[in-house]
Amino acid sequence: MLTPLMALLRRELAVGRRIGGGASFGVIFFLSLVVLIPFAIGPDLALLARIAPAILWIASLLSSLLGLDRLFQADHEDGSLDLLRTSRTPLELIVLVKCAAHWLLCGLPLVVAAPLFGLMLALPGPQVPPLILSLLVGTPALTLIGAIGAALTVSLRRGGLLLSILILPLCIPVLIFGVSSAANDAMVGFKTPFLILCALTLIALVGAPIAAAAALRQLLD
């Protein structure tokens, strides 16, 4: 079973890079948000440093949405989704592999770029490691939750807006505990919100592929 899944992962990475859904768009969009927000709130470095974790997490959330509407739609349009659905490989594992490819192309580059963008927002050096860890653990949950919305809108043209409306409320807990762990303030600390963030990602890792696969079966039958 591993060989077909590895082949699917290589195919998803190759297709994602070829159609431009790779790292560049997400990082450029991420950079645009980080650059624009200081213009809106002014050159107050103390304020920027205080809200930098929230800015970076919101930018990561919005950047993660890029390309999610095409997670299953391209396969649905060319018929390969029907082949994947009827294969002997469980559809839940196929969904999980597609989410992994999307995160490697769109989520991981954001984690790598976040320290640099944090410095642009005057984020203090000691807060950089908590920021990286929170994004490394939390961004996969954003992709997994987004897969549910992508499955529900797979048959809709231009379903990106509806997908955002569907999944943004579900991402709020991840956002809250991601920002809280990245901020690492004296009152809440890092460990407790980070462990809750880990739990949310594990729940998404188990539940999201099942929910997305069920939605795909229901919509394609």
Salt bridges, closest charged atoms under 4 A:
GLU12 OE2 - ARG11 NH1 2.72
GLU12 OE2 - LYS98 NZ 2.83
ASP75 OD1 - ARG11 NH2 2.98
ASP75 OD2 - LYS98 NZ 2.44
GLU77 OE2 - ARG70 NH1 3.45
ASP82 OD1 - ARG85 NH2 3.79
GLU92 OE2 - ARG217 NH1 3.13
ASP221 OD1 - ARG85 NH1 2.76
